[in-house]
Amino acid sequence: MTKLRLSYQTVEFGKIDIHLCTLRNNQEFSDPNGEAEELGISSASWPIFGVVWPSSLVLAHLMAAYDTNTKRILEVGCGMALSSLLLNKQNADITATDYHPQVQHFLKRNTDLNEDGAIAFEQVDWAAENDTLGLFDVIIGSDLLYEDEHIELLSNFLASHANPACEIIIVDPGRGRKNKLVTRMVAHGFKSTVEKPAHTDYLDKEFKGHILRFVRAQ
């Protein structure tokens, strides 16, 4: 078994520090029991969950200023779950989900690292209809559209877990599928806006993606 090489970092949001244990880079791989392979996750795509991507940072900075109030929030395809960890630090009602079998392990590790309470988590398949998540007031996610087939699966998943009045915020890095997702979400009864993030000076490079917002009023 190849031992994973890990990295530790701290991401600052004003006076809030979020400590993260991540994979050292996106070349790491370890699936000794074949769990990921059984789920259809290749060795090339295995490490994607385990590093902090620019879209994740954009989403987390949005959430740092978001008025969560008493809203029930879901993070979809959370990966390293930076936004979930931040919202948890702010005592928001947050549930995290991902398909990768290692995400829950890292989520617990990072929650403990930040000395916070447990974050509700469920491993979900967008194509399945047997999860126990329920409905949410706010749904968030970043960098979710890697394949064309993801568009319909994701839009249906989002719609099926949205309360009658719901806001959905997706940060898309620009893989060429955002317009198709917008079309699908409008068909589900949501109004959409597409915008560039106002400030990305916390990123090393220019962010070429967009923030997709979908709102449905009760």
N, C-alpha and C positions, 0 to 999 in steps of 0.2 A: 504493500500500500504506500503510495506517495503521500508524504506529509504536506499538507497545505501550508504555503507561506502566507503569513498574515501581516497586516499593516494597521497601525493605530493612528488616528487623527482626531482633531477637535475642530468642529465647525461652529463659528460664532454667529449669533443672531442678537445683536445689541448686547445686553447683559446676560444673555442665556448661552451657555456652552453645551453643545451636544457632542459627547465622546463616542467614537465609532471604532469598532474592530471590523475590518473588511478584508477581502482577499488582497494580497500584495499587488496583483495586477490581473488583467483579463486573460491571462494565459494559464492560470491555475486550473487543476482538474483533479477530482477524487470522487469516484463512484464505485467503491469496492463491492458493494452489495447489489449493484445494478438498479438501484431505485430510480435514478434519473433516466437511465436507458429504457426502463419499463414504461416510463411516462412519455417517451418519445423525445427526450432532451439529449441532443448529441453532445459529444465532448467539446465541440467548437462553441456551442451555445451555453454549455454548463456554467461558465464563469460570469456570464452577463449579469446575473443577479447580485454578484458579490463586490461590486465596486460602485463608487458614487459618480453618476453621470451628470453632465451639465444640466440636463432637464430636471433631474432630481433636486439640484440646488435651486433652480428657478422656482420650482413648486414650493420648496421649503421656505424660501424667502417670502413668497406670497402668503403662506400659512402663518408666518411669524406676525403678520399684521392683520390677519383675518379675525373677524368677530365671531368666535365659535358659539358664544352664549350657551344655550342648552341643546344645541344641535347634535344629532347623532351623525358621526362622520365615518366614511369608509374610504380606506386607501386601497386601490386596485393595483395589482402587479407591483407590490411595494418594494421588492428587492431588499436593499439595505434599510428601507423604511425610515429614511431621514425625517420626512414630514410627520410620520406617525410618532417617532421619538420626540420630536419637537412639540407636537400637539399634546402628547402625554405629559410632557414636562409642564405644560400650561394647564393641565387638569381638564383637558377636553375629553369628550366621549368618543374615543377613536377605536376603530376596528381595522386590522390590517389583513390583507389577503395576498396570496401568491400561489403559483403552481409548482414552484421549485421545492424539492423536498428538504433543502438545507436552510431555507429562509427562516423557519420557526426557530431553529437552533441559534442562528445569528441574532434574531430579534430578542430572544431571551438574554443572550449574552450581552447585547448592547443596552437592554433595559436595565440589567443588573449593573453594568458599567456606569450608567447614569444615575444609579441609586434611586430608581423610580419604581412605581408599582407595575404589575404585569399589564401588557397590552393584549386585548382580545385578538386572537388570530384564527383564521381558518384557511386551510389549503384547498383551493378551489380550481376547478376546470371551467372556463367560460362556456364550454359546450354542454356541460352537465346541468341538470335541473334539480339536483338533490342536496344543495347546500342548505345550511340552516341560518343564513345571515339575516334574513328579514329585510326591512326597508330603512332607508336613510334619508336624512335631510340634505346632506352634502356628500358628494362622491368626488374623490380626487385621484389623480394618477399622472405618471410621467413616462414618456418614451415607451408607449405600449404597442405601436403599430409596426411590427417587423415584417408581417406577411399580409398579402391581400385578403386572405381568409380571416384574418383577425378583425377586419372591419365589421362584418356582420355579427360575429361572435361577441365582440366587445359591445357594440351598440345594443344588442339584445340583452346582454348581461347588465349593462348600465340601466336600461329601461326597466328591467324586471326587479331591480333593487332600489329604485327611486321612489320616494314618497310622492303623492300627488303634487305637492309643492316641493321642488328640489332644485338645487344648483349643482352642476357638475363642472369641474375644472380639470382640464387635461392639458399638460404641457407637452407639445409635440416638437421634436428637434428638426423636423423637415425631411421626412423620409418619403414625401410625395403622396401621402394617403389622407391628409387632413380633410380635404374637400369631400372625399367620399364618406368620411365619418360624419361630417357636418350634415350631408344629405340624409344619412340614415337617422341621425338624431332628430332632425326636423320632422321626418316621417313619424317619429315616436311622439311628436307633440311638443318638442322643445324649441325655444327661440335660441338662436346662436349668435355669438360675436367672436371674432378672431382678432387678436391684437398682439403686438410685440410687447415684451416686458419693458417696463419703464427704465429700470436700471439693472445692469448686469456687471457692474464693476468688480464683483466678487468672483467672476469667471476669468480664466486665463486667456480665453479666446472669444471673439465675437460670437454671440448666440444668433444663429440664423433661423431658429424655430419660432413658434407662436404659442400663445396661450389661447386655448379653445374654451369658451364658457357656454354652457347650455343651461337654460333656465326654463322651468315649467312652473306656472302658478296654479294654485289649487282651484 
